């Protein structure tokens, strides 16, 4: 089980990491101190589980969970917090468990087992795009699409299983599925449920974080307001 630890207190992160060393089949793939860093870590490491603090500066744990809950195949999350009053919101967001600090080893083990049992998920959707593979038509479920990119002649569907080409234009796909994709650039559409956040690169260019992909397409100035509105839940 691949785990990301998210807590703004370094000592709390270190304690959870120390507890996890006692469990077989567990790997801490990232340990971060805020919500935006948690989303970036998810896009990069594709974890099975987040151990997620709630009260953090900026994007808090509830906000991270809401963002992740929209993904077609989200990781599980277990809230680890010092506050009991968030329990109802946590379970409404389908948290695997809710642990109060200081987290005890026995309860953490229970939470890991519960999260592992919940990892089996049904397919998110039956909607498809029609691609051509070796000259034969192939249906690509929208749930498999990481993002779509276009050049002068072709639209490429980027999937974990590899790239395929479709005959429809980006504009046509956008019109076919207006609620499913967000345009971040003239030549790029991202499934709404896979858009995790924005990150500014070393050159100051804003780039989109995509769940399940290491690609970070540029977000154009023209599309930035709409992307930010979507990320705020608009």
Residue pairs with C-beta under 8 A, 6 or more apart in sequence:
1 25
1 26
1 27
1 48
1 49
1 112
1 115
1 116
2 27
2 29
2 45
2 46
2 47
2 48
2 49
3 20
3 26
3 27
3 28
3 29
3 47
3 48
3 49
3 50
3 51
4 28
4 29
4 30
4 31
4 32
4 38
4 41
4 42
4 45
4 47
4 49
4 50
4 51
4 75
5 13
5 16
5 17
5 28
5 30
5 31
5 32
5 50
5 51
6 32
6 33
6 34
6 35
6 37
6 38
6 41
6 50
6 51
6 52
6 53
6 56
6 61
6 64
7 13
7 16
7 33
7 51
7 53
7 56
7 80
8 33
8 34
8 53
8 55
8 56
8 57
9 33
9 53
10 33
12 53
12 80
12 101
13 31
13 33
15 102
15 103
16 51
16 80
16 103
16 108
17 28
17 31
19 103
19 105
19 108
20 26
20 28
20 108
22 105
23 109
23 112
26 112
29 41
29 45
29 47
30 41
30 44
30 45
30 47
32 38
32 40
32 41
33 56
34 56
34 57
34 58
34 59
35 56
35 58
35 59
35 60
35 61
35 63
35 64
36 58
36 59
36 197
38 50
38 52
38 59
38 64
39 59
39 64
39 67
39 68
39 196
39 197
39 209
40 196
40 197
40 199
40 209
41 47
42 50
42 68
42 75
42 196
42 211
43 196
43 197
43 209
43 210
43 211
43 212
43 213
43 214
44 214
46 75
46 211
46 212
47 75
48 75
48 76
48 115
48 116
48 119
49 75
49 76
49 77
49 78
49 96
49 112
49 115
50 64
50 68
50 75
50 76
50 77
50 78
51 77
51 78
51 80
52 61
52 64
52 65
52 77
52 78
52 79
52 80
53 61
53 79
53 80
53 81
54 60
54 61
54 62
54 79
54 81
54 83
54 86
54 90
55 61
55 81
55 82
55 83
59 67
61 79
61 81
62 86
62 89
62 90
62 93
64 77
65 77
65 79
65 90
65 93
65 95
66 93
66 233
67 196
67 197
67 231
68 74
68 75
68 77
69 93
69 94
70 192
70 193
71 193
71 194
71 211
72 124
72 125
72 143
72 191
72 193
72 194
73 121
73 124
73 143
73 212
76 96
76 115
76 118
76 119
77 93
77 95
77 96
77 115
78 95
78 96
78 97
78 98
78 99
78 111
78 112
78 115
79 86
79 90
79 95
79 97
79 98
79 99
80 99
80 101
80 103
81 98
81 99
81 100
81 101
82 100
82 101
84 100
86 98
87 98
90 98
91 98
96 111
96 114
96 115
96 118
97 107
97 110
97 111
97 114
97 115
99 107
99 108
99 111
123 141
123 143
124 143
124 193
125 141
125 142
125 143
126 141
127 141
127 142
127 177
127 180
128 139
128 140
128 141
128 142
129 139
129 140
129 142
129 145
129 157
129 166
129 168
129 173
130 137
130 138
130 139
130 140
130 166
130 167
130 168
131 137
131 138
131 139
131 140
131 157
131 164
131 165
131 166
132 138
132 164
132 165
132 166
132 167
133 164
138 164
140 157
140 159
140 164
140 166
142 177
142 180
142 191
144 159
144 160
144 161
145 157
145 158
145 159
145 191
145 194
146 158
146 159
146 160
146 191
146 194
146 210
146 212
146 213
146 215
147 158
147 188
147 189
147 190
147 191
147 194
147 210
147 213
147 215
147 217
148 155
148 156
148 157
148 158
148 166
148 170
148 173
148 181
148 188
148 189
148 190
149 155
149 156
149 158
149 187
149 188
149 217
150 156
150 169
150 170
150 187
150 188
151 187
154 165
155 165
155 166
155 167
155 168
155 169
155 170
155 173
156 163
156 164
156 165
156 166
157 163
157 164
157 165
157 166
158 213
158 215
160 212
166 173
168 176
170 183
170 187
170 188
170 189
173 181
173 189
174 181
174 183
174 189
179 192
180 191
180 192
180 193
181 189
181 190
181 191
181 192
182 189
182 190
182 191
182 192
182 195
182 223
182 226
182 227
182 230
183 189
183 223
183 226
184 190
184 195
184 208
184 217
184 218
184 219
184 220
184 223
184 227
185 217
185 218
185 219
185 220
185 223
186 220
186 222
188 217
188 218
190 208
190 210
190 217
192 230
193 211
194 210
194 211
194 212
194 213
195 208
195 209
195 210
195 211
195 227
195 230
195 231
196 209
196 210
196 211
197 208
197 209
197 231
198 206
198 207
198 208
198 209
198 219
198 227
198 228
198 231
199 206
199 207
199 208
199 209
199 216
200 206
200 207
201 207
201 216
205 218
206 218
206 219
206 224
207 216
207 217
207 218
207 219
208 216
208 217
208 218
208 219
208 227
209 216
210 216
210 217
219 227
